[in-house]
């Protein structure tokens, strides 16, 4: 895990912890005493809302299910995603798999050298690998409820640097140009014209062909859908852009617990 990702994860966890900056996160002392092992917490935040042409439309309330202790569950989700990306196809040959080496290199005695039975020993150049890597399944299991609460906790943690924008499908109904997507991003408060380009993650409800074609060639822009959403990209994002329909889908998938 890179150092920048670790720093971003630390900042996320500090922001996602209930009672730090999100309204409604601090539970009464009586409730904490009654349920010290509560697994979820309730948090609400106000996020700026913009139209596709950059017009400010006020704020939108975001209330998703979060973990009472997000550090553990969000870290587990990031490790789970990185582990599941590993192909595990690396393989090296042992001395029994390397071609050749069937003939004894030289006689047993009389040479003054160490006795050898094969020229494919791991001690010799051209020999096999001792205890080398073999194909392995690196995937990790994580329960569905735990995955969901980790994702929603990560989203709530990065809301201070997130905005909500109207759906982009009408804007890209008849065009799929990269310049059109750049024009939309420049109208939003993302800092796209700055010298150091931000890492922008755009979350849409579903994959729209023209939107995907317009966004795929922009450096620093990652397009996610509700089916491909992941914590690793969310935590590492400088700016998070959530479409209106995706936010509604989030409220359905990660509903906040009743007060």
Buried (B, 14 or more C-beta within 10 A) or exposed (E): EEEEBEEBBEBBBEBBBBEEBBEBBEBEEEEEEEEEEBBBBBBBBEBBBBBBEBEEEEEBEBBBBBBBBBBEBBBBBBBBBBBBEEEEEEEEEBBEEBEEBEEEBEEEEEEEEEEBEBBBBEEBEEBBBEEEEEEEEEEEEBEEEBBBBBBBBBBBBBBBBBBBBBBBBEBBEEEBEBEBBBBBBEBBEBBBEEEEBBBBBBBBBBEBEBBBBBBEEBEBBBBBBBEEBBBBBBBBBBBBBBBBBBBEBBBEBBEBEEE
